[in-house]
């Protein structure tokens, strides 16, 4: 994968994009959020200090999903009334990317669905129990989670910063498939995938966390 390098528009430090599909990154020196526009970088914000993270996953953690190696390239952190969770941006060896959701030791791998199989309902019309049939599977909305964007880290495949309250609608099927309707954008975004066990991901280069025995 190519690694284009440019200078941070805030502090001048080198910002290296390790993945050719990355659009946004965070300067490791001044914590500026920078967006790649052609060959130049634009500073669009700054990341405040992120709260302590109990997850053993970190940027550069490697794993395998369905026999496809991946590396963790970035993350978006959210907070809600019961705590917080990470959406890890994972990049596969073929350059394609997805997301590893890490919430309260429950994990799911999902991929953005573009275009969506049907127009998604507006936020005021989504509710628990609503059903959808996509790709031969019956999905049901099981949880609605109002969350607060907390920050970003590493490389992302799109611009994502300066968010406020965000609503997520989680969907499940009877056979462990998993989905999320993300109302942080308009129109809403759809991500589909499946729940996974931590051990099945065969993760390495994990962060040492006190009390974690994996």
N, C-alpha and C positions, 0 to 999 in steps of 0.2 A: 504494500500500500504506500502511496506517496505521502510525504510529510512536508507540506508547504509551511514555510516559516515567514512571519512578519513581526514587526515591532509593535508592542503595546502602545496605543496612542496616548496613554496616560503617563506611564513611567519609562517607556522605551525598551523594556525588557523583551527578549525574544519570546514569541508565542508560537509554539509548534503545534500544528494540527496533524495528529498521527493518522487520522482516518480521512480519506478523500471526500467522504460524504458529510463531514462535520461542517456545520454552519456557524455554531456558537461555541465559545470556549471561555474559560476564566483564567486571567493572568495569575500565575502562581505567586507573583511578587506583591502586586498591589491589590489583588482581588477584584480588579475591574472585569465586568462582563463585556466581552468583545465579540462582535459579529463580523464574519468575513463577507465582504462585498467585493467580488471580483478579486483583485490582488491586494486590496487595502483592508485594514481593520478599522471598525468604528466602535468607539466606546459607547455603550448604551445604558450602563448602570454599574452598580457595585454590589458585591455580595457581602452582607454582614457576617459576623462569626456564626457558624452553624452550631446547633446544640450538640451535645455528646450523642454519639450514635451507638446503640447496642449491637448493631449488626456486624458480623465478621466480614462481610463483603466490603470491598473497597475498589477504587479505581485501579485497574490492571489485574484484578482477580480474573482468572481464567476458568472456563468450564466447558461442559459438553451438553448439548441439548439435541436429542434424537440423532446422535452420531455426528453432530455438527459442532466443531470447536468454536468457541466465542471468547471474547475478552470484554471486560467491563470498561466502557469508555467515559461514562459520565453518569450523573444522577440528578433527579429532581426530588426535593424533599418537601413533604406536606405534613401539616399538623392538623389534628382534629380533636374532639372532646376526649377521646380515649387514649391519645398519644400521638404517634406519628408513623409515617412509613416512607420508604424509598421506592422510587421508580428508577431502576438502573438501566441506562442505555447500553445495550450489548451489541457488539459488532462481530459478525461471523467471518470465517476465513475467506468467504467468497465476496465480502464487502457489504452484504445485506445486513440490516440491523433489526432489532426488536427491543423488547422491554422485559426486564425481570422485576416483578413486583415483590417487595420484601416487607411484609406487614405482620408484626407480632409472631414471627417465626413461621408464617405461612407464605408460600411462594407460588407465583404463577408466571408463565412466559406467554407474552402476547405480541401481536403484530398489528400495525395499523392497517385498516382496511380502506383502501381508496381505489375506486369510489365505493361508497357504502352500498349494500345490496338493496336498500330502499331509503327514502328520506327518513331521518331520525326525528322523533317527536321533539318539539321545543321543550325547554326546561319546565315550563308550567304544566305540561301534560304528561310528564313522566311520573310514575308511581310504582310502589312495590306491588308485585303480582302481575304487572304488565308482561305480556308474552310476545315473543318474536320467533319466527321460524326462518333461520338462515342456514344455507348450505346443508340442508337435510337434518338439522338439529333444532330442537325446541329450547329456546332460551327464556328464562324468567327473571325479571328484576327481583333480586332478593334483598338488596341493601341500597339505601340512598345515603351518601356521606357528604355533608358539607365540610369542606376542608379549607385550610389557609395555606397558600403557597409560602414556603419558608426560605427557599433558596435553591441554588444550583451549584454544581461542581463538575469539572471536566468538560467533555465535548458532547454536544447535542446535535441532532440532525436538522434542527429548526430553531428559530428564535423563540426563546421562552424566558421571560424576565418580567419583573414589575407586575406580577399578578396579585389579585386580592382574594376574595372568597371564590372557591371553585366547588361545583357539585359534580360528584361521580355517582353513576348508577352501575352497580355491579350486577352481572347476570351469570347465572349458572344453568347447567343442564344436568340430567340424571346420570351422565357418564363422565363427569369431572371436567367437562369443557368449561371455560371461563371467559367472560367478556366484560368490557367496561365501556360505557358511554361517557365521554369526557366533555363536560360543558364549559371548559375553559376557553373554547373558541366558538365562533359562529360561522358556519353551521357546526354542530357538535361533531366530535371525532369518535370513531368506533375502533376498538381494539379487541381482537379475538385470539384465544389461545387455549391454554389448559393449566390447571393446577398441577404442581410438580412437588415431589419430595426433595428436600435439601440434598440427601445422599445421592439421588439420581443425577444431579447436576455435576457431580465429580469435580467440585471446585477446588482450586489450589491458589496459592498466593493470597491466602486469607489474612485478615488483620487479627492480631491477638486480642481477645476480649476476655476479661476476667470472668471466670465461671463457665466459659464456653469450652466444652470438651471435644467438639468435632475436629 
